[in-house]
Amino acid sequence: MTSLSKNWITEKLIDFEYKRYLLLAYLQQVSEHFGEARLYPSLSELIEHYKNVVALKENKKSLYDSFPERMSSADLSNFRLIYEKILADDQLMQEIENIVDFSIPQFEKYLADGKKIYDMIEVNLHIAPVGIMPLNPSEGYILLKNGGTSETQVYEYQISIFEQSTEKYRGIYTSYVCSYEKTLTNTFENIKSDLIRYHKKLPNPATYVIEAELQLPLEETLLPMAKRTLVKYVANQGIA
């Protein structure tokens, strides 16, 4: 998928028809991905682009700072470069306003589509702890079961907490470990015991099983949503 640059509005040719074509071509790819339930990275990109165009509309300084600069003169004696902003061009400003006004409802439409898919998938994801939980569940294993398949993917995870201003945020890092066949005899508890036996660096790991009722693309949807589900679950339990 071809990404849309963060500064796509002010880069290169600033022309309404050209930018309209660029945006619609990008959104067509997003639509195709959503139709296949492939949410990421498209959904994250849409959110970022939407925030950027709203900022351009509401904040003149953001618009001013996003512009490329061109050298207007040079003071060779002091080796100073003096730059002039292109912003003074009224016709150019009008073209950008037209682009922004067109793009905002487009992004809103596709964000709404993405959120519908996200919400539908989220209610079909189920999380539960496996076995005895340690006091600190900030690291351990995710047992990921995709739809009706018998295969269970195992990921090691680490949740980190960082503070910004007055708010606390949680981040999660995962790495693939291995996979197991889930059967009547090889239960999730048995899988956890096997992991403890062969991966001794986590003698009593927090372990969660996350099951998806629907078959989903692993990298583009299931894994990123499972990570968000785990972070939310741990936060709501007040245990990390």
C-alpha positions in Angstrom: 0.0 0.0 0.0 1.2 3.5 -0.9 1.3 5.7 2.2 0.2 9.3 2.2 3.0 11.7 3.3 2.4 13.5 6.6 2.8 16.8 4.7 1.0 15.7 1.6 -1.0 19.0 1.3 2.0 21.3 1.2 4.5 19.0 -0.6 5.3 19.4 -4.3 2.5 20.7 -6.5 -0.1 22.6 -4.5 -3.1 22.1 -6.8 -6.6 21.2 -5.8 -7.3 18.6 -8.6 -3.9 17.0 -8.1 -4.3 16.7 -4.3 -7.9 15.5 -4.8 -6.6 12.7 -7.1 -3.8 11.9 -4.6 -6.1 11.6 -1.7 -8.9 9.6 -3.4 -6.3 7.1 -4.7 -5.0 6.6 -1.2 -8.5 6.3 0.3 -9.4 3.7 -2.4 -6.5 1.5 -1.1 -7.7 2.1 2.5 -11.2 1.0 1.4 -9.8 -2.2 -0.1 -7.9 -3.0 3.0 -11.0 -2.4 5.2 -13.0 -4.6 3.0 -10.5 -7.4 3.8 -10.7 -6.6 7.5 -7.1 -5.3 7.4 -7.2 -2.4 9.8 -3.5 -1.5 10.3 -1.6 0.5 9.5 -4.4 2.2 7.6 -6.6 3.1 10.6 -3.7 4.7 12.5 -2.6 6.6 9.4 -6.2 7.9 8.9 -6.3 9.2 12.5 -3.0 11.0 12.1 -4.0 12.6 8.7 -7.4 13.7 10.1 -5.8 15.4 13.1 -3.3 17.1 10.8 -5.9 18.6 8.4 -8.1 19.7 11.3 -5.0 21.4 12.8 -4.3 23.1 9.5 -7.9 24.4 9.4 -8.0 25.6 13.0 -4.4 26.7 13.6 -2.8 29.2 11.2 0.6 28.7 12.8 0.5 25.0 12.1 -0.2 25.8 8.5 2.6 28.4 8.4 5.1 26.0 9.9 4.2 23.1 7.5 5.3 25.1 4.5 8.6 24.5 2.7 10.9 27.5 2.7 12.7 29.1 -0.2 15.8 31.1 0.1 15.1 34.8 -0.7 18.5 36.2 -0.1 21.9 35.4 1.4 24.2 37.5 3.5 27.5 36.1 2.4 29.6 38.2 4.8 27.9 36.4 7.8 26.9 33.2 6.0 23.4 33.8 7.0 20.5 32.5 5.0 17.3 34.5 5.1 14.1 32.6 4.3 10.8 33.8 3.0 7.7 31.8 3.6 5.5 31.0 0.6 2.5 31.8 2.8 2.2 35.3 1.5 0.6 34.0 -1.7 -3.2 34.6 -1.3 -4.1 32.4 -4.3 -1.9 29.5 -2.9 -3.6 29.9 0.5 -7.0 29.6 -1.1 -6.0 26.5 -2.9 -4.9 24.9 0.4 -8.1 25.9 2.1 -10.0 24.1 -0.7 -7.9 21.0 -0.3 -8.4 21.0 3.5 -12.2 21.6 3.2 -12.4 18.7 0.7 -10.2 16.3 2.7 -11.8 16.6 6.2 -15.2 15.0 5.3 -13.3 12.3 3.3 -11.2 11.3 6.2 -14.2 11.4 8.5 -16.1 9.0 6.3 -13.3 6.4 6.1 -12.6 6.8 9.8 -16.2 6.0 10.5 -16.0 2.9 8.3 -12.8 1.8 10.1 -14.3 2.3 13.5 -17.4 0.1 12.6 -15.0 -2.7 11.6 -12.9 -2.2 14.7 -16.0 -2.2 17.0 -17.4 -5.4 15.3 -14.1 -7.2 15.7 -13.6 -6.0 19.3 -16.8 -7.5 20.6 -15.7 -10.8 19.0 -12.4 -10.8 20.9 -12.3 -12.6 24.2 -9.6 -12.4 26.8 -9.0 -14.5 29.9 -6.1 -15.2 32.3 -4.6 -18.7 32.2 -3.6 -20.3 35.5 -2.3 -18.6 38.6 -1.4 -14.9 37.9 1.7 -13.3 39.4 1.5 -10.1 41.3 3.1 -8.2 38.5 1.5 -9.0 35.1 3.6 -6.5 33.1 5.3 -9.3 31.3 4.4 -12.8 30.2 2.7 -14.5 27.3 -0.3 -14.0 25.0 -1.9 -17.1 23.6 -3.5 -16.0 20.4 -6.2 -18.2 18.8 -7.5 -17.0 15.4 -11.0 -18.0 14.6 -11.9 -21.7 14.4 -8.3 -22.9 13.8 -6.7 -25.2 16.3 -3.3 -23.4 16.1 -2.4 -21.1 19.0 0.2 -18.5 18.4 2.4 -17.6 21.4 3.8 -14.1 21.9 6.0 -12.9 24.7 4.8 -9.4 25.9 6.1 -6.6 28.0 3.9 -3.7 29.2 5.7 -0.4 30.0 4.2 2.6 31.8 5.3 6.1 31.0 3.9 9.5 32.1 3.5 12.6 30.1 2.3 15.8 31.8 -0.5 14.6 34.2 -1.5 11.5 32.3 -0.2 7.9 32.4 0.2 5.9 29.3 0.8 2.2 28.7 2.8 0.8 25.8 3.2 -2.9 24.8 6.0 -4.7 23.1 5.5 -8.3 21.7 7.8 -10.9 20.1 6.7 -14.2 18.5 7.8 -17.3 20.5 6.2 -20.4 18.9 2.9 -22.0 18.1 0.9 -24.9 19.5 -2.0 -27.1 18.4 -4.8 -26.6 20.9 -6.7 -29.9 21.5 -8.9 -31.4 24.1 -5.9 -32.7 25.9 -3.4 -29.9 25.1 -5.3 -27.1 26.9 -4.2 -23.6 27.4 -3.0 -24.5 30.9 -0.8 -27.3 29.4 0.6 -24.8 26.9 1.5 -22.4 29.7 3.2 -25.2 31.7 5.2 -26.2 28.6 6.3 -22.6 28.1 7.5 -22.4 31.7 9.4 -25.6 31.3 11.3 -24.6 28.2 11.5 -20.8 28.7 12.9 -20.5 32.2 13.6 -16.7 32.1 9.9 -16.3 33.1 9.3 -18.8 35.9 5.8 -17.6 36.7 4.6 -15.6 33.7 1.4 -13.8 33.5 -0.5 -15.6 30.7 -3.6 -14.5 28.8 -5.5 -16.2 26.1 -7.1 -14.0 23.5 -9.5 -15.8 21.2 -11.1 -14.3 18.0 -14.4 -15.7 16.9 -13.7 -14.5 13.4 -10.7 -15.5 11.2 -8.7 -12.3 10.8 -5.5 -11.2 9.1 -2.8 -11.7 11.8 -0.4 -8.8 11.4 -2.8 -6.2 10.0 -5.7 -6.8 12.5 -5.6 -9.6 15.1 -2.2 -9.0 16.7 -2.5 -5.2 17.0 -6.0 -5.5 18.3 -5.0 -8.2 20.7 -2.3 -6.0 22.1 -4.8 -3.2 22.7 -7.2 -5.6 24.3 -4.5 -6.8 26.7 -3.4 -3.3 27.7 -7.0 -2.3 28.3 -7.7 -5.4 30.3 -4.7 -5.0 32.5 -5.4 -1.3 33.1 -9.1 -2.0 34.0 -8.0 -4.7 36.5 -5.7 -2.1 38.1 -2.9 -4.6 38.2 -0.2 -2.8 36.2 
